[in-house]
Structures are given as C-alpha cells and as structure tokens.
Amino acid sequence: MSGAKEEVLSRIRRSLKDVPRNERPEDVPVERGYRTESDTSREELIELFAERVSEYDATVTRVEEAELPAAIEKALRRRGVRRLVVPPDLPEGWVPKGVEVLSDADRLSNRDLDASDGVLTGCALGIAQTGTIALDAGERQGRRALTLLPDYHLCVVREDQVVGLVPEAFDRLRDAVQSEGRAITFISGPSATSDIELERVAGVHGPRTLDVLLVGRALS
C-alpha cells in the first residue's frame, strides 16, 4: 500500500474513532432545516436564472414561443453550425433548413458525435438559485452522451421549467431516478476545468460553448 493511501485511511480511522461499532448511517438523524421551497415571484426567478446562467459564460436569450424557431436558426448560424445532433423526439419545427440533421434514432457513434458541429436539446428543468440546467434523458433531451461529446450545446429552457431552489429540483427529478433509473446531468455553464498547473481548459467534460434559449411570455 502506498504511503499516501495509508495516510488517507489512517485519517479516516482517526475521524471514526468515537463512532460506536454497531452504528449505521440511518441511525443518526440529519437536520434538514433548510428551505425546500422558494417564495420568490416567478418573474424574479426567471430573471435570476438568466443572470446566474450568464455568469457561467453561457449566452442566454429570452424569446417568445412563436419566436423560438427563428431564435434557434439565428443561434446556429452565429455559431456556424452545419451538422447538428438532435434527439429522436425533437420537434421538427425546431431545426432550420440548410442544417444537416444527425438524429440519434439509431444511436450515433462517439466519433459521429465528436465530429458534429453541435447539439440541440430541451431540458428537464432549470435552477434559479445556482444557474444550473438539469437533463434527465427525458423528452427532447436524448441520452447523456449527446450533450457531453459535441463542442457546442444549444439548450431550450421553458420558463415553467425553472424552479427556485436545489431541493425543489431534486424533488422533481426524484421519479426519473428512483422509478426509471435515469442518469441526471447538471450543467452550470460550458465545460471548464483546471489542471495541476491551475490553467483553465474548456471543453474537457462537455461542450466548450453553451447557448440557452429561455422561452416564455412576451417581454414588457
């Protein structure tokens, strides 16, 4: 056993020294006095969500339902997307003419996904508190690999999908996990990480670029 591993294990043993041998995690009550529901107004939640997502270097555009196809076309044109990955159940009206559609109906290979110009999906929900988008492989989202390998992700989020707090999001996602065993992907801006030299690198664990279309009522 390496010295580093032994050091880690010894620290764990020291930390557990005062724990009774027969005690189990479920024997100890966990204080859950945190907020589970937001009391913020819907408009404030939507504005907070857009603000927080933008802080992660993602581009957020608020549009009306009728404007969505044109907004999708504009975003794809701005990013130079010609070969677009889409989940099998994506609405036909979302994809503009002149774009080569790579449908995942027959499960595209990782090579095909990586060679595409980007992916277009919906989402399960958005979290205003953290500016996070959650995908649960449900309607208009496709399997997890679709949004991890392409370099660009255009995501459609509807205002009624935005919740205020993380506990609210977990409550909505519970059935997808417990009953259907689906994997959940949480997206807080484009993929970015720092190596051992603390040099920031984009696009390692997901798309390098993220655009969000926030669809709702007309703006006043």
NUSE-823091 format. One line per 5 residues: number of its first residue (from 1); for each residue x, y, z of N, C-alpha, C, O, CB. Coordinates in steps of 0.001 Angstrom, whole numbers, always signed. Each point is the difference from the previous one (the first is absolute). Last residue first. Glycine has a CB too. Layout:
# NUSE-823091
NUM	X:Y:Z:X:Y:Z:X:Y:Z:X:Y:Z:X:Y:Z  ...
//
This chain:
# NUSE-823091
220	-42126:+42745:-21491:-598:+1335:-5:+1084:+1046:-151:-295:+1195:-27:-1599:-1992:+1466  +1594:-4516:-3278:+647:+898:+954:-637:+1386:-95:-308:+469:-1096:+2477:-1776:+928  -4498:-3656:-905:+586:+1204:-579:+584:+887:+1082:-580:+149:+1076:-1046:-266:-2964  +1412:-5032:+3079:-950:+976:-493:+740:+1197:-576:+1220:+111:+124:-2916:-869:+1567  +4573:-3569:-1663:-1124:+357:+857:-910:+1001:-651:-127:+53:-1223:+1525:-511:+3179
215	+3726:-2497:-2157:-1258:+214:-719:-1142:+297:+967:-239:-747:+949:+1040:-776:-2771  +4837:+1562:+1125:-967:-22:+1099:-1357:+425:-545:-211:+1170:-319:+2017:-662:+2039  +3094:-2543:-3599:-1183:+738:-417:-1060:-179:+1068:-506:-1104:+204:+1051:+805:-2666  +5138:-213:+2240:-1292:-359:+608:-1075:+908:-549:+139:+1223:+18:+990:-2030:+2081  +4302:-1160:-3157:-1012:+1029:-229:-1316:-500:+574:-343:-1173:-148:+1519:+2013:-1949
210	+4438:-2149:+2466:-1395:-263:+363:-850:+1226:-277:+281:+1089:+501:+452:-2723:+1258  +4518:-915:-2816:-876:+1165:-141:-1438:-396:+297:-484:-1019:-493:+2034:+2022:-1222  +1940:-4157:+2032:+815:+1186:+231:-859:+1260:+12:+346:+997:+633:+1602:-2144:-1711  -3637:-4019:+2411:+138:+1015:-1048:+839:+1194:+427:-39:+437:+1151:-2157:-1153:-2004  +3306:-3645:+3548:-1263:+384:-615:+236:+1099:-1011:+1144:+249:-380:-2392:-897:+2449
205	+4693:-926:+780:-1036:-910:+489:-1362:+299:-609:-1025:-413:+543:+2297:+191:+1576  +2650:+2709:-3524:+549:-1311:+353:-1096:-994:+361:+33:-1146:-447:+2040:+2274:+1246  -2070:+3854:-2187:-428:-1072:-880:+512:-1378:+332:-19:-878:-863:-99:+2571:-811  +2925:+2663:+3276:-1428:-117:-328:-256:-1223:-870:+859:-422:-774:-1103:+2915:+928  +4075:-701:+3742:-178:-646:-1293:-1491:-198:-241:-707:-506:+872:+2961:-655:-695
200	+1599:+3970:+3258:-1393:-286:-343:-97:-547:-1422:+535:+583:-943:-1305:+1232:+2510  +4831:-2126:+2151:-296:+612:-1298:-1398:-434:-429:-275:-1194:-124:+2743:+1225:-525  +289:-1318:+4651:-1087:+970:+135:-253:+771:-1290:-441:+1148:+30:+1004:-947:+2379  +2402:-4039:-1598:+656:+1304:-46:-1008:+1140:+123:+358:+1170:-142:+1444:-2167:-1276  -3234:-3504:+1242:+824:+106:+1203:+748:+1323:+62:+381:+451:+1079:-141:-2924:-1079
195	-4609:+2688:-2910:+932:-1100:+209:+860:+267:+1236:-263:+937:+754:+292:-1406:-3234  -5252:+2043:+1291:+1371:+484:+157:+912:-1183:+275:-322:-862:+818:-490:+3096:+48  -4249:-1330:-3595:+711:-587:+1120:+1392:+608:+73:+447:+663:-936:-1765:-2811:+733  -4018:+2335:-2430:+1298:+622:+272:+621:-670:+1210:-695:-363:+949:-70:+2567:-1927  -3980:-2065:-2605:+963:-817:+726:+1316:+752:+171:+508:+594:-951:-1589:-2677:+53
190	-3478:+4936:+517:+827:-876:-838:+989:-779:+845:+341:+414:+1109:-584:+1179:-3016  -4029:-98:+4669:+870:+652:-970:+776:-991:-842:-121:-1208:+201:+299:+3118:+1343  -2535:-4032:+1849:+145:+1375:+483:+1016:+698:-896:+1160:+176:+372:-1729:-833:+2039  -2565:-4159:-2185:+826:+878:-819:-11:+1400:+598:-1048:+640:+87:+560:-2016:-2153  -640:-4209:+3256:-165:+1382:+430:+991:+880:-767:+1201:-270:-14:-1982:-476:+2323
185	-1752:-4378:-2855:+1138:+852:-336:-316:+1425:+431:-1031:+556:-379:+1671:-2044:-1578  -2415:-3901:+3124:-260:+1434:-32:+1295:+742:-317:+1048:-284:+581:-2940:+29:+1085  -368:-5024:-2577:+1124:+813:+468:-356:+1476:-140:-683:+389:-948:+2339:-2196:+294  -5305:-2334:+1452:+692:+840:-977:+1144:+777:+640:-63:+375:+1171:-2063:-185:-2465  -1406:-3581:+2963:+1436:-238:+0:+780:+838:-993:+1066:-412:-458:-1589:-1845:+1179
180	-4387:+1866:+675:+454:-347:-1346:+1501:-194:-107:+491:-451:-1035:-2415:+1702:+184  -403:-187:+5021:-915:-905:-692:+543:-486:-1335:-248:-1137:-401:-1616:+2303:+1519  +4415:+1887:+1689:-411:-1145:+811:-847:-998:-772:+184:-1208:+148:-99:+2680:+1828  +1510:+2577:-4170:+1115:-767:+554:-486:-1275:+678:+485:-1090:-302:+788:+3215:+617  -4398:+940:-2129:+849:-433:-1116:+1139:-876:+493:+419:-925:-696:-997:+3012:-552
175	-2262:-30:+4425:-647:-1121:-668:+853:-538:-1147:+74:-1210:-214:-2295:+2167:+841  +3684:+2944:+1834:+22:-1229:+785:-569:-1194:-767:+589:-1081:+18:-796:+2474:+2033  +632:+3480:-3225:+793:-1003:-695:-62:-1378:+664:+495:-981:-553:+997:+2816:-193  -3671:+2094:+2561:-562:-247:-1337:+729:-1132:-722:-604:-713:-802:-61:+3121:+681  +2265:-1011:+4338:-1328:-565:+172:-627:-335:-1355:-641:-1040:-153:+372:+2345:+2285
170	+4406:+946:-2010:+151:-1405:+369:-1357:-679:+158:-159:-1168:-355:+2318:+1721:+1492  -2134:+4087:-1925:+449:-737:-1181:+126:-1488:+301:-444:-837:-787:+1659:+2876:-13  -2192:+859:+4326:-1157:-100:-898:+359:-799:-1245:-797:-802:-489:-67:+3004:+1337  +4327:-1173:+2235:-910:-1046:+498:-1251:-169:-865:-502:-1114:-143:+1336:+1602:+2432  +2240:+3062:-3433:+508:-1340:-297:-918:-1097:+561:-262:-968:-713:+2592:+1904:+721
165	-4583:+3846:-1122:+1052:-545:+852:+408:-1407:-415:-750:-707:-673:-113:+2108:+2529  -2448:+1338:-4426:+815:+938:+746:+1223:-603:+651:+1104:+524:-145:-3143:+715:+519  -249:-2762:-5186:-353:-40:+1422:+967:+915:+751:+1036:+404:-527:-1952:-2792:+344  -880:+1582:-5256:+947:+588:+944:-552:-71:+1424:-1107:+464:+273:+1969:+1068:-2081  -3151:-2794:-2331:+906:-1050:+461:+979:+509:+1055:+746:-791:+577:-959:-295:-2808
160	-2982:+3830:-175:-716:-811:+993:+834:-1193:+485:-428:-730:+893:-1723:+1423:-1968  +3839:+2275:-2327:-125:+691:+1281:-692:-855:+1058:+354:+61:+1177:-422:+2089:-2419  +2872:-4490:-2655:-1255:+739:+107:-133:+603:+1395:+434:-587:+991:-1504:-935:-2695  +5392:+39:-1571:-559:-84:+1347:-1275:+830:+40:+26:+1187:-323:+2273:-1527:+1361  +1576:-1949:-4696:-1261:+718:+133:-571:-252:+1393:-243:-1144:+386:-196:+962:-2882
155	+5665:-4:+129:-998:-602:+890:-1223:+900:+123:+127:+1199:+248:+1701:-2366:+1020  +2987:-50:-4191:-1083:+978:+13:-1155:-634:+760:-560:-1003:-443:+1286:+2065:-1780  +4863:-2035:+1767:-1324:-430:+454:-943:+1193:-20:+250:+1016:+650:+761:-2833:+796  +4227:-105:-3431:-960:+1095:+178:-1355:-571:+390:-450:-993:-571:+1685:+2416:-1114  +2533:-4211:+805:+702:+1167:+544:-942:+1162:+304:+369:+936:+709:+1641:-1640:-1984
150	-3080:-4841:+1469:+65:+1146:-919:+597:+1234:+672:-126:+183:+1211:-1867:-1088:-2417  +1389:-3032:+3970:+1043:-89:-1015:+30:+1160:-998:+1091:+469:-323:-1282:-2895:+577  -3066:+1861:+3452:+1339:-40:+563:+1097:+66:-1061:+1076:+536:+266:-2008:-1850:+1612  -3989:+1045:-2458:+384:+1329:+465:+1387:+31:+635:+420:+1039:+510:-2823:-566:-158  +497:-4525:-2162:-307:+1021:-1002:+474:+1385:+426:+393:+804:-845:-2359:-2158:+149
145	+2144:-2677:+3480:+1160:+250:-865:-245:+1127:-997:+949:+642:-452:-336:-3034:+698  -4116:+694:+2764:+973:+903:+605:+1145:+373:-941:+456:+1144:+8:-1039:-2142:+2175  -4235:-264:-4271:+896:-626:+976:+1138:+951:+380:+248:+1002:-669:-812:-3272:-274  -4083:+4506:-655:+861:-1072:-472:+900:-547:+1092:-76:+420:+1155:+12:+608:-3394  -3486:+2754:+1841:+1356:+99:+537:+942:-1062:-533:+1184:+269:-206:-2167:+707:+2225
140	-4033:-170:-2503:+772:+1002:-746:+1440:+150:+500:+645:+1013:-272:-2782:+176:-150  -761:-3940:+3733:-521:+567:-1239:+895:+1117:-543:+391:+909:+732:-2693:-1496:+35  +4909:-2183:+2737:-1422:-68:-303:-345:+653:-1326:+821:+45:-916:-1264:-51:+3341  +4672:-441:+352:-167:-926:-1127:-1467:-186:-374:-371:-1011:-597:+2457:-155:+1306  -443:+4392:+2514:-270:-1323:+571:-253:-1051:-1075:-640:-1020:+254:-304:+2142:+1757
135	+3271:+4185:-752:-475:-910:-1034:-222:-1366:+634:+818:-456:+799:+412:+1735:-2624  -644:+4242:+3545:+26:-1437:+266:-591:-756:-1181:-1048:+372:-528:+866:+49:+3005  +2692:+4651:-1174:-961:-697:-851:+134:-1497:+277:+1113:-525:+42:-1009:+2347:-1844  +1201:+2967:+4787:+305:-1339:-487:-1134:-548:-859:-1174:+218:+300:+2580:-609:+1728  -488:+4488:+980:+201:+173:-1432:+332:-1308:-693:+802:-35:-933:-38:+2345:+1373
130	-1924:-1460:+4341:+1373:-310:-400:+271:+242:-1481:+1141:-137:-440:-1101:-1532:+2252  -4345:+2640:+284:+948:+221:+1095:+1451:-151:-454:+867:+762:+426:-2603:-1581:+1167  -2051:-244:-4463:+345:+1415:+84:+1098:+258:+1023:+890:+817:-239:-3217:-259:-436  +1258:-4950:-2395:+26:+392:+1415:+478:+1438:+95:+1146:+302:-333:-703:-2688:+1076  -3029:-1113:-4644:+1075:+940:+297:-115:+426:+1455:-1104:+53:+542:+1169:+756:-2945
125	-1689:-5465:-799:-317:+1188:+801:+1218:+905:+121:+1113:-373:-372:-2830:-937:+1652  +1292:-2377:-4434:-969:-435:+1007:-455:+1188:+838:-1188:+148:+288:+2249:-2430:-222  +484:+2829:-5325:+579:-332:+1305:-1101:-514:+918:-1178:+13:-356:+2990:+1738:+70  -442:-1276:-5403:-768:+640:+1050:+675:-335:+1318:+1190:-315:+28:-3363:+193:-1361  +5041:+321:-3346:-882:-780:+878:-918:+910:+805:+173:+1218:+47:+1572:-3007:+96
120	+2469:+1308:-4289:-1163:+791:+408:-915:-885:+834:-402:-1074:-448:+558:+2539:-1626  +5444:-1262:+354:-1207:-747:+335:-1076:+978:+465:+288:+1021:+625:+1077:-3069:+4  +3549:+2091:-3967:-704:+337:+1230:-1232:-850:+194:-323:-850:-830:+1174:+3154:+640  +2499:-2752:-3337:+232:+1407:+367:-691:+382:+1300:+322:+1024:+601:-109:-490:-3014  +1798:-5609:+1136:-1087:+919:-317:+369:+1421:+387:+995:+241:+685:-2651:-2085:-364
115	+4305:-2191:+517:+262:+680:-1266:-1096:+987:-390:+150:+734:-976:+1114:-2738:+272  -1513:-793:+4638:+1157:+872:+154:+266:+814:-1260:+508:+1119:+80:+453:-2751:+1536  -4387:-1626:-1645:-345:+1079:+929:+1140:+1010:+114:-222:+1211:+4:-1254:-2794:+1267  +2201:-2320:-3808:-961:+884:-668:-352:+1193:+885:-80:+1133:-474:-843:-3102:-781  +3653:-1364:+3119:+738:+715:-1040:-913:+976:-728:+399:+1130:-281:+1138:-3094:+12
110	-3369:-1000:+3414:+724:+1078:+658:+782:+834:-1008:+140:+1212:+166:+19:-2610:+1900  -4454:-1008:-3970:+1240:-417:+645:+649:+1196:+693:-316:+1151:-299:+637:-2975:-1424  -5720:+1287:+1007:+1210:+449:-666:+1232:-470:+762:-34:-155:+1220:-1193:+2149:-2119  -3914:-3670:+854:+1159:+117:+890:+1282:+313:-773:+723:-901:-425:-1825:-702:+1997  -3425:+1552:-3392:+735:-1261:-111:+1294:+21:+810:+929:-755:-286:-1912:+437:-1984
105	-1865:+4111:+2328:-978:-1089:+4:+682:-1361:-46:-483:-953:+611:-1156:+2456:-1746  +3292:+3281:+1236:+533:-1083:+819:-964:-1182:+67:+99:-836:+899:+1166:+2523:+439  -271:+2303:-5273:-926:-503:+1003:+609:-1176:+749:+676:-843:-589:-2608:+1609:-807  +3629:+3489:-1545:+537:-1293:+411:-887:-521:+1134:+248:+285:+1172:+2154:+351:-1853  -2822:+3260:-3521:-474:-554:+1269:+609:-1377:+232:-103:-893:-841:-2047:+2186:+627
100	+3436:+3435:-2629:-6:-1454:-81:-347:-577:+1375:+694:+252:+985:+1030:-210:-2858  -3218:+4827:-252:+833:-634:+1022:-118:-1513:-136:-1107:-535:-54:+810:+2509:+1622  -2232:+1153:-4219:+1404:+259:-284:+951:-588:+1018:+1217:+131:-138:-1940:+1912:-968  -4235:-682:+2602:+449:-559:-1268:+1468:+358:-209:+487:+1007:+513:-2825:-846:-1483  +545:-498:+6056:-148:+811:-1204:+471:-732:-1251:+757:-966:+88:-463:+2992:+1316
95	-2469:-3846:+3401:+1220:-64:-801:-186:+780:-1302:-891:-329:-784:+1459:-1921:+1789  -4121:+1702:+2255:+1126:+649:+679:+1241:+84:-896:+819:+902:+179:-1719:-1741:+2001  -3365:-1375:-3236:+21:+1433:-244:+1154:+730:+645:+235:+1173:-289:-2644:-1312:+111  +1480:-4574:+830:+548:+283:-1331:+131:+1487:-253:+934:+437:-673:-1935:-2546:-146  +1312:-123:+5798:-1002:+494:-956:+632:+385:-1336:+1036:+665:-29:-2409:+156:+1951
90	+3551:-4657:+1155:+24:+1457:-92:-1042:+467:-1005:-95:-582:-1081:+2542:+620:+1685  -1182:-4683:+877:-1325:+589:+170:+9:+1521:-32:-961:+627:+447:+356:-2613:+878  +4665:-830:-1793:-1012:-488:-942:-1347:+701:+90:-701:+98:-1007:+1842:-2249:+1129  +3403:+4823:+1111:-651:-1202:+532:-1140:-410:-924:-527:+841:-729:+1138:-187:+3098  +3678:+1981:-4357:-1279:+232:+662:-515:-1311:+588:+241:-1064:-571:-759:+2976:-1007
85	+5141:+868:-916:-516:-1183:+685:-1307:+351:+699:-100:+1037:+655:+2443:-1938:-337  +186:+3284:-4737:-616:+153:+1316:-533:-1322:+534:-803:-662:-657:+213:+3004:+58  +3858:+482:-3187:-349:-1394:+299:-450:-57:+1449:+804:+134:+923:+859:-1055:-2632  -536:+5136:+81:-520:-612:-1227:-471:-1433:+220:-957:-443:-634:+2490:+1899:-669  -135:+3513:+4102:-377:-1414:+105:-632:-479:-1306:-1003:+548:-456:+657:-287:+2943
80	+2323:+4188:-707:+494:-721:-1165:-325:-1480:+4:+769:-811:-516:+1018:+2463:+411  -3035:+2098:+3232:+1064:-922:+399:+544:-816:-1165:+909:-807:+193:-1959:+690:+2043  -2515:+3211:-2879:+1051:+775:+662:+1182:-887:+385:+1148:+444:-31:-2888:+1142:+890  -2144:-3602:-2642:+727:+737:-1028:+1161:+779:+602:+1088:+49:-574:-3189:+119:-770  -826:-2389:+4256:+802:-966:-745:+827:+690:-1078:+1157:-355:-223:-2881:-1402:+673
75	-1306:+4389:+2043:+1077:-484:+861:+911:-964:-752:+1222:+77:+124:-2709:+203:+1873  -2392:+1302:-4200:+968:+1078:+199:+1192:-465:+829:+1146:+314:-323:-3007:+1343:+170  -1785:-4616:-434:+723:+204:-1263:+1089:+1060:+149:+1115:-173:-493:-3179:-480:-771  -816:-21:+4891:+868:-1159:-184:+844:+176:-1258:+1211:-220:+16:-2888:-1255:+1159  -1616:+4662:-375:+1093:+173:+949:+997:-1157:-96:+1208:+207:+115:-2753:+1061:+1408
70	-2429:-1447:-4078:+893:+1030:-536:+1204:+208:+919:+1111:+227:-480:-3076:+891:-626  -1424:-4110:+2574:+701:-512:-1193:+988:+999:-575:+1115:-372:-366:-3104:-1005:-130  -670:+2860:+4314:+1000:-1028:+268:+689:-532:-1260:+1230:-43:-18:-2562:-562:+2010  -2373:+3977:-1187:+1306:+424:-496:+1051:-1104:+67:+1111:+173:-501:-1686:+2125:+1216  -3939:-2697:+984:-86:+167:-1458:+1343:+360:-615:+218:-220:-1191:-2584:+933:+1459
65	+1988:-1068:+4501:-200:-1300:-649:+14:+134:-1520:+639:-798:-686:-1976:+36:+2665  +4029:+4518:+564:-1363:-511:+83:-86:-1325:-734:+872:-334:-802:-1796:+2673:+955  +5558:-487:+2243:-836:+72:-1203:-1416:-451:+319:-238:-664:+1009:+2247:+252:-2462  +3371:+1706:+3540:-1409:-197:+338:-857:+239:-1236:+121:+1031:-661:+305:-326:+3051  +4920:-2267:-1487:-890:+848:-785:-1436:-326:+370:-416:-1155:-86:+2089:+1288:-1810
60	+3871:-921:+3620:-1422:-215:+259:-812:+993:-813:+250:+1205:+48:+242:-2060:+2276  +4772:-1542:-1978:-808:+1059:-603:-1471:-337:+190:-449:-1069:-414:+2258:+1584:-1289  +2740:-1828:+4843:-973:-483:-986:-777:+1206:-533:-118:+1022:+676:-81:-3299:+489  +3598:+2276:+2430:+487:+167:-1371:-889:-674:-1036:+459:-318:-1097:+1825:+446:+2020  -3251:+304:+3857:+849:-1145:-309:+526:+46:-1431:+412:-1030:-532:-1703:-304:+2186
55	-1772:+4560:+99:+1231:+136:+779:+967:-1151:-253:+1191:+114:+288:-2485:+1115:+1446  -3115:-1187:-3579:+908:+890:-725:+1330:+152:+721:+1038:+177:-637:-3010:+1038:-277  -1519:-3604:+3005:+522:-767:-1131:+1015:+840:-777:+1032:-516:-429:-3199:-780:+275  -115:+3427:+3665:+968:-972:+507:+595:-837:-1139:+1198:-284:+8:-2457:+203:+2169  -2163:+3225:-3222:+1195:+684:+495:+1071:-998:+426:+1171:+151:-348:-2600:+1763:+1094
50	-2830:-3512:-2038:+721:+538:-1158:+1308:+658:+429:+1023:-148:-669:-3207:+503:-516  -654:-1858:+4626:+529:-1123:-767:+827:+492:-1181:+1120:-465:-214:-3086:-925:+904  -359:+4582:+1814:+1145:-518:+740:+647:-1153:-750:+1226:-83:-83:-2297:+785:+2233  -2910:+1101:-3889:+1099:+948:-153:+1261:-490:+716:+1108:+155:-514:-2778:+1709:+334  -2233:-4383:+705:+449:-81:-1388:+1188:+927:-220:+984:-384:-632:-3318:-187:-115
45	+209:+708:+4936:+699:-1268:-194:+580:-99:-1401:+1144:-417:-180:-2665:-656:+1840  -1210:+4743:-637:+1303:+136:+652:+826:-1280:-151:+1217:+56:-176:-2224:+1564:+1817  -3411:-1657:-3218:+818:+867:-836:+1391:+188:+598:+990:+30:-731:-3061:+1136:-51  -1139:-3660:+3272:+414:-683:-1216:+930:+872:-847:+1029:-479:-476:-3183:-798:+509  +2158:+2113:+5250:-986:+60:-1078:+551:-658:-1258:+1213:-119:-171:-2165:+2234:+1137
40	+2528:-3689:+3974:+264:+1061:-971:-1042:-34:-1114:-465:-1075:-379:+2929:+969:+906  -1673:-2919:+3345:-1146:+907:+80:+186:+1199:-935:-703:+1003:+124:+315:-1718:+2261  +2188:-4804:-2121:+315:+1414:-156:-1274:+838:+113:-1061:-399:-479:+3033:-185:-986  -600:-4371:+3748:-807:+674:-1012:+364:+1477:-34:+246:+616:+1037:-2124:-2277:-722  +4006:-1329:+2679:-298:-958:-1063:-865:+596:-1100:-194:-628:-1041:+373:-1180:+2719
35	+3586:+3318:+2580:-1195:+306:-792:-189:-1035:-1098:+964:-407:-648:-677:+2854:+1135  +2239:-3932:+4037:+196:+940:-1094:-1309:+225:-772:-947:-778:+119:+3353:+42:-294  -1346:-2299:+4022:-727:+1233:+237:+163:+1035:-1095:-423:+1146:+158:+688:-1598:+2219  +988:-4535:-1052:-383:+496:-1322:-862:+1258:+156:-1123:+76:-498:+1220:-2432:-463  +3437:-1335:+3792:-760:+1242:+72:-267:+507:-1412:+931:+215:-776:+91:+345:+3024
30	-291:-5735:-726:+660:+1098:-706:-894:+1225:+54:-1167:-65:-386:+2381:-1545:-1142  -469:-3215:+4691:-883:+936:-710:+801:+1150:-619:+971:+487:+581:-2844:-1076:+999  +3454:-4550:-573:+281:+1373:+418:-896:+954:-778:+108:+79:-1223:+2286:-678:+1785  -2286:-4136:-1326:-285:+144:+1422:+135:+1434:+495:-484:+342:+1079:+1261:-2662:-784  +266:+640:-4776:-1417:+286:+185:-391:+156:+1472:-1115:+422:+306:+683:-1673:-2406
25	+4960:+47:+794:-361:+1371:-413:-1452:+362:+265:-303:+1130:+382:+2035:-1315:-2109  +418:-3464:+4939:-171:+75:-1444:-419:+1416:-371:-553:+714:+837:-74:-3168:-963  +3227:-419:+4545:-808:+1114:-519:-20:-9:-1525:+1016:-249:-649:-451:+1610:+2687  +1915:-4334:+1130:-1261:-477:-575:-859:+1106:-599:-1088:-274:-507:+1158:-1549:+2156  +4230:+2671:+521:+218:-996:-1038:-1294:-425:-693:+7:-275:-1200:+1964:-508:+2484
20	-1254:+5753:+856:-257:-1368:+470:+70:-1006:-1147:-438:+293:-1113:-1005:+632:+2940  +4218:+3704:-1770:-1268:-516:-518:-189:-1438:+489:+879:-836:-210:-727:+2340:-1844  +3763:+1455:+2682:-1038:+113:+1036:-1360:-510:-466:-993:+162:+710:+2222:+1790:+197  +2675:-2011:-3816:+378:-655:+1243:-1104:+11:+1046:-154:-961:+754:+2478:+1602:-1240  -1730:+1123:-4252:-1104:-887:+387:+216:-658:+1357:-760:-885:+393:+352:+473:-2800
15	+3688:+3309:+394:-1242:+783:+13:-1181:-826:+484:-939:+547:+579:+1827:+829:-2453  +3342:-3442:+1251:+38:+909:+1146:-1297:+797:+129:-488:+242:+1104:+2971:-85:-1357  -1932:-2951:-3509:-161:-796:+1220:+5:+882:+1247:-773:-231:+930:+1880:-1702:-2078  -224:+3954:-2993:-1402:-427:+77:-248:-778:+1283:-1000:+211:+686:+870:-292:-3194  +4524:+1282:+1540:-770:+1184:+394:-1487:-343:+120:-686:+489:+898:+2378:+1001:-2040
10	+1191:-4782:-497:+231:+203:+1435:-759:+1221:+507:-491:+0:+1129:+2754:-1064:-1349  -2339:+73:-4397:-777:-977:+770:+181:+191:+1507:-941:-173:+774:+1164:-1441:-2674  +2357:+4316:-1028:-1421:+318:-134:-844:-936:+863:-890:+449:+723:+1296:+393:-3060  +4193:-1735:+2075:-241:+1226:+755:-1474:+385:-42:-572:+383:+1020:+2906:+374:-1525  -859:-4374:-2104:-24:-363:+1404:-280:+1213:+875:-697:-106:+1009:+2293:-1752:-1484
5	-1003:+2546:-4124:-1257:-704:+258:-124:-362:+1471:-1070:+145:+591:+1095:-1046:-2924  +3994:+2869:+887:-1096:+968:-67:-1331:-660:+327:-820:+564:+724:+2088:+742:-2437  +2674:-4004:+1406:-10:+826:+1191:-1157:+975:+32:-586:+232:+1057:+3024:-461:-980  -3007:-4421:-2752:+807:+1214:-80:-119:+814:+1279:-983:-98:+734:+683:+131:-3216  -93:-5472:+2129:-848:+1196:+0:+883:+1245:+0:+968:+78:+758:-2811:-1317:+473
//
